[in-house]
Amino acid sequence: MRSLKVIPALSLACLVAGPGWARSQEPPPSPAEPAPPSAQAPAPTPVKIHPGVIELGRDVFLPHLYQDTKASFTSRESLIGLALGGFATAAISFQDQKIDDYWEAEDPIGDWSEIGDQWGAGFFQPAVVVGMYGWSRWTKNQELATNAEVLAEALILQGLTINLMKPLVGRERPDHSDKLSFPSGHTGNAFAFAAVVDDRYGHKWGIPLFALAAFTGLTRMEDRAHWASDVAFGATLGTVIGYAVSKNHDDYPYQKAWRRKQKTQITLLPLLPSPGDDRTGIMISMPVR
């Protein structure tokens, strides 16, 4: 009888322990199911720094030159800079002959003047700009491409301005070679380049380039190619235009405002007669921006 009582007890113990034991065991591994095919990620859009050459000139470069011209000769900062430079040029002009006599007699720079002559001649700066832009296309560097464009626009604008002024003023050079003395183009090139670099890359690059620009102006007086006032106003124009172009440039994105303009869409809708009114017509719908 005692053994008969043990059997129900063992059975009850198995029933109680069974669920806990089942929970403590890891479930048998289910057969591997094939993973659903993942959607293939779309290929990244290739970086396009600029549109094609024709579109770049027509839709980016020329409109920028127009904006640069307005900023250089109508903004408050530019007008103040031109006015101050004009007053300084006028004051220096009274000493032009005395300063020229000093350069002719003393020749303080000597053969070193060749450095300033070459830097301001209009060959090195365009070469730097072309190199910057070419490297930006190769490395897909948008910022470098923008800075190269700004430098090109500043050099072109100040070059056009100075070369339009020269025949209009008709001032004779100190060496009597021609009457294209005022203002100094070499000096304008050097100062425009320095102003853009200073605004874009900071004083650590700008100050040395401004020093080189000032040296360029001195070499033009050393060569007796310009009067001191020619150099002063060339420096004024280069600095004002360089800063104005750089500070007012529309850098990003390259989808410019004039490219975002949508075509005006005109919709014609017929007006059907209503009950009791046999009149018909046409409704014209046009968006207003």
Secondary structure, 3 states (H helix, E strand, C coil): CHHHHHHHHHHHHHHHHHHHHHHHCCCCCCCCCCCCCCCCCCCCCCCCCCCCHHHHHHHHHHHHHHHHHHHHHHCHHHHHHHHHHHHHHHHHHCCHHHHHHHHHHHCCCHHHHHHHHHHCCCCHHHHHHHHHHHHHHHHCCHHHHHHHHHHHHHHHHHHHHHHHHHHHHCCCCCCCCCCCCCCCHHHHHHHHHHHHHHHHHCHHHHHHHHHHHHHHHHHHHHCCCCCHHHHHHHHHHHHHHHHHHHHCCCCCCCCCHHHHCCCCCCEEEEECCCCCCCCCEEEEECCCC
